[in-house]
Amino acid sequence: MNRVCEMTGADFPLFAFSHCRDVVAAVSKAGGFGVFGATRFGPEELEEELQWIDAHVDGAPYGVDVLVPEVIDARVAGLKDNSERAAAIDPSYRDFAYDLLTSHGVPSERELPPLDDRKGITPENGLALMEVAFRHPIRLIANALGIAPPQMIEEGKKRGVPVAALVGAKEHAIRQAEAGVDIIVAQGGEAGGHCGEVSTLVLIPEVVRALGKAGYDIPVLAAGGIMTGGQMAGMMAAGAQGAWTGSVWLATPEAETSETFREKMVAARSRDTVRSRSRTGKPARQLRTPWHDAWDAPDGPGTLPMPLMGLVSEPSFARIEQAAAAGNAEARELVSYFVGQGVGLIEQVRSSRQVVQDFREEYLDAVGALAATVGME
């Protein structure tokens, strides 16, 4: 047992972030710790998803990850709902997305479909999801995109639920510690989704040292590019208490990803990802496609701030997936998702349970090999 296992009830400190409830339940039942990504859901939908997890996790511990952004772009700060946000998007952005999709044979429309006001990455939506999460027997709640909100920290301490915060730099870790979080997830630039620029190999010891020098005894989880138990062992040798993983679960049959994307993952190299603002409005690592090349090109329109960019991109990617599933080879070129550079280590589709087992065995092999180098077996 180590500290994060003691805090969360996990048997093995392998934390699996996923938007799919099936992955979360399978990982937790296999001895890891599933963390359900709540951001794509509204409060009522999240309630249904967590009820399902409660009924299928067999009493094993799990957590929830929400996004409560700390910094709001001034261009969207005064927009009160998704109708106003959609109206604030210049038609040229919608036209650009329409032209890009139709050039790849993807049926599209120029008008944006309406989005429920309870959805989208905004502070109020994140806090609403947090309230739902705390109604369930979670053993961890995590926040990204800035300092964990006071409401989350206060409620976590009241309920005995550890609060984790994702950071991409040592100064961010210190700010989170000052705010009172219980676990730091130090995420390197190799990671899928929103990430910084410092590599995991540098970030982990940097954060661990910075916290120690500042007098904070807070456990650190390593994140970013970790796809094997050997990598996990290396990060723990550098001071981490476990691994926070995401991309590796996208190549499981339980995941929310499409068959087309899983096939692209197996074929991809680590250099096939890109850190781009063209899906959410903030830098996020994804599988690179002509979508990213077009939006990020010097002669492209540039990107919109969060959450406006998502109002354009998410309906577009839904149409892309539908067209690809129907056999459109050109649409397949545009199929993408948030995935890290570790995608180059994906060689096959495996069940979530098998991934946990492989991590355990690889971890033990790596620890044994390290021990042997100093005469300890």
N, C-alpha and C positions, 0 to 999 in steps of 0.2 A: 504493500500500500504506500502511496505517496500523498502529498497534501491535496492535490486536486481530486484524487480518488476519495479521500476522506471527506472532502467538502461536498462532493456531488453524488457519492455512492457508486461511482463507476468501478468496475472490476479491473479494467485495463484502460489507461489514460489516452485512449484514441477517441477524439471528438469528431463526430461526423456531421457537418452542416449539410442540410438538404432541404429543398422545397417539397420533397415527397414524403408523405407520412409513412409509406411502406418502408422506405430506407431507414427512417428514424426508428421505427419499431424493430426492424430486423437487426440493426446495429446494436441497439440497447439490449435486446434479448441475447445477442451473441457475446455480450460482455464489454462492448464499447459503450459510447455515450452518444446517442442521437440528439441532434439539435435541429429543431424544425424552423426553417426560414419562413417567417410570417408575412413578409412585406408584400407579396403578390396577392394577398387575400384582404377582404373586408372583414370587419369584426364578426359578423354573423357567420361568414364562411370559416374564419379561424376557429370559432367556437365548435363548429361541426368537425373540423379536422382534429382538434385536440380531444374532443370526445371520442373520436375513432381511435386515436393513439392510446388514450386511457384504457380503452376496452381491449386493445390488441398488444400492448407492450408487456403484459403478464407481470405487472408490478415493477418492472425494471425502470431505472431512472432515465429521465430525458430532460431536455431543456428547450427553450424557445429563443430565437434571435429576431429582434425587431430593429428597424432603422428609424431613429429619431434624429434627423440632421440638426447639427448645432448652428451652422451658418446657412442663412437663406440669401440667395442672390437678390440684390436690390430690385432687379427687374421684375421679380415675381412676388416680392414681399407683400404687396398690397392686393393681390388677387385672392379672393376669399373662397372660391370653389372651382371645380373642374370646368364648369361652363365658362367662367371668366378666363380661366387659363387657356382653354381651347380658342376662345375668341381673340386672345392676345397673340396668337401665333400668326405671323405674317404668312399670307397665302403662298408666297414663294417657297417656303419650306415644305408645305404640303404638296406643291407641284413638283418639287425636286424628288420627293419620295415616290410620288405617283409615276414620274417619268422613269425613275430607276427600276421600279418593279415591272412596269410594262415593257421595258427594254429587255427584261429577262422572261417575258411571257407570263408574268404573274398577274392575274386579274386583280384590279385595284379600283379604288375610288378616290377622288380628290378630297372629299369631305371626310373629316375625322369622325369615327364612330363615338357616340357619347360614352363617358366613363363615370361610373358611380362615384359620388363625392366622397365615399368612405374608402376609396382606393387611391393609391399613388404615394410617392415618398414625400411626405410632408410631416412636420412635427405633430400636428393634431392627429393625423392618422396613426402615426407611430405610437403615440400615447394611448389611443383607443385600443390598439392591438395589445399593448402592455397590460391594460386593465383586464382584457380577456385572458391573457396568459396567466395572470396571477390568480385566476379563479380555478386553476387546475393544479394538480400535484407536481408541478415542475421542480427540478432540482438545480436549475440554472436559468438565468436570463441574461442575454447578451445584447449589446448595442454597438453600432458602428456609426461612422460619419460624424464623429465629434465626441465631446464629453458626455458620458452617460447622464441623463437628466436627473435632477434631484429627486423627483417623484419616484424614479426607478430605484435609486439607491435607498431611499427611505423605506419604500415598501419591501424591498428585498431584505433589509435588516430586520424589519418588523416580522416578516414571515420566515426568516432563516433561509432565504434563497440567495445563494451567491450571485453577485452581479459581475459579469465579465464585460470587458471593453476591448474593441479591436483598435490597434494603433499601428502606424507605419514608420514611426520615428521615436527616438528615445525621449525627446522633449514632450511628445504626446503622452508617453507612458507616465512621466512624472506628473503631468496635469491630471491624468486619470487617477493616479494614486492620491493626489491631493484632494480630489473630489470624493474619494472614499470607496472606489470599486474594490472588489475582492480578488479578481483574477485579471491579468493582462494577457490578451492574445496579441502577440507581436507578429504581424503579417508582412512578409517580404513582398517585393515587387513582382516576384514570379507568380503570385497568387492570381486566381481567377476572380472576376468581379472587381469591386472598388479596391484599389491598392495604391501604395506609395511607390517610391523609386528605389529604396534601399533593399539590397538582396537579403534573403533570409539568413544566409550564412554569416553575414555581418550584423544584421539586426538583433538576433537573439542574444549573443554575448554582450552587445552594446546596451540593450535594454536591461538585462540582468545586472550588469555592473552599475548602470546609472541608478537603478532602483536601490541597490545595496548601498551605494555611496550616499544617497539621499536619506537613508535610514528606513526604507520601506521593505518590509518582509512580505512581499506579495508574490505568489507563484505566477510563473509565465508559461503560457502555451505557445509552441512554435507553429507558425502557419506560413504557407507559401511554397508550392512546389513539392510538398511531401506526399509521395505516392507509394512508399515502401517502408517496411519496418526497419530496414537498415538506416534510411534517412531519419526516421523517428529516433532511433538510438543515437545517431550523431548529434541531433539537436538537444537531446537530453544530456549528452556528454558536455554540451556547451552551456548547460545551465537551465534548460527548459524542464518543466514537470510533466510534459506530455505534448501531444500533437493535435492541432486543429486542422482538419482536412475538409476539402470540398470537392475538388475536381475529380478525384478518384471514384466518387460515388456516382458521377454522371454516366459512367460506363457500366452501370449495373442494370439488369433488366427491370428492377423495381423503380428506377429513377423516372422523373418526369420528362426526360429527354426523348426525342423521337428516335426511331430506328435509323433514320438517315443521319442524324447527328452522331449517334454512337458509332456508326460506320466511319464517319469522318474523323472521329476521335482516334480510332484504331489506326487509321492511315496517316494521321497528322504527325508532324515533327514539332519539337519544342519551339522552333523558330516560326511556326505558323500561327502564333497568337499575336495580338496587338493591343497595346494600352491606348484606348480611344474614348472620347467623350460622345461618340456618335450613337450611343444607345440610351444612356441615362442623363447625359449632360455633365457628368463628372468622370474623371479618368477611371476606366474599368477595363480589365483585361478580358479579351474575348477571342474566339477563333476568327482569324482574319478572313474577310470575304470582299468581293467588289463593293458591298455596302459601305464598309469602312474606308476603302480606297477613295470612293466617290465623295463621301462627306468630309474626309480629312484632306482632300487634295487642295493645293494652293488656289485653284480656281473654283473650289466648291463653295457652298453657302456658309460654311462654318456650322457650329452646333448651337443649340438653344440651351438655356440653363435648366437645371433640374427644378421642377418635374416636367417642364414643357417638352423636353426632348423625348421623354418616355411616351407622351401622348401621340407623338409622331411615329416613333420606332416600334412600339409594341404591337399596334395593329398591323404594321407592315410585316413584322416577323411572323405574326400569326398567319397572314396570307401566304407568306413564303413557305411555311411549313405545310400548309394545306396543299399548295401547288406541288411541292416536292413529293408529298405522300401520294398524290395523284399520278405521279410518273413524269413530271416536268423536269427534265435534266438541267435546263437553264436555272430553274428555281433552286435546284440542289446546290448550285454554286453559291447561292446567297445564304443558305442555311447556316446559322451561327448560334452561339450561346456563350455565356460567361464561363471561361475555362482558363486555367493557368498553364504555364510553360511545362509543367509536369505531364501534360498531355502526351509528350514524346515518349513517356514511359508506359503508356497504355498499349498493351499488346493484344488484349482480348476482352470480351465482355464476361464479367464474373458476377455471381450473386453477392449481395451485400454481406451475407454471412461468411462467404468464402474470402472476401476481402479482409474482414476482421481476422479470420484464422490465419491468412497469409501474413498479415501484419505481425501477429503474435509470433509466428515461427521465425520470420525474418528478423524481428527484434531480438529474440533470444539468440539466434545465430550470430548476429552482429555483436551483442554484448559478450558472448562467449569468445568470439574472435579477438575482441579488444582485451579481454581479461588474459587471454593466452599470450598476448604480446608483452605482458609484464610478469609472466610466470604464474598467473592465478587461473586455475581451471577448476 
